[in-house]
Amino acid sequence: MPETTTRPLMFGADWCGDCRRSKALLDASGVEYDYVDVEAEREGADRAFAISGRTNIPVILFSDGTHLVEPSDAELSAKL
């Protein structure tokens, strides 16, 4: 069964520059989201891979079932 969420769910890691950038954009936009640190949560990387089919992060899952992988600020802003 595919993973679902009521607000954006972001999978990332503290060492990831793209993750920090996407988190900053979400924070600046006032978007409430959930965050899974793939380094700290044992199954986090597996969950992100199951959603995207890729090992790249960040993976951001939206309530409509769509997701973005390593989005640019413009792509993420357009989705919000």
HELIX and SHEET records of a PDB file:
HELIX    1   1 GLY A   17  ALA A   28  1                                  12    
HELIX    2   2 GLY A   44  SER A   52  1                                   9    
HELIX    3   3 ASP A   73  LYS A   79  1                                   7    
SHEET    1   A 4 ASP A  34  ASP A  37  0                                        
SHEET    2   A 4 LEU A   9  GLY A  12  1                                        
SHEET    3   A 4 VAL A  59  LEU A  61 -1                                        
SHEET    4   A 4 HIS A  67  VAL A  69 -1                                        
END                                                                             
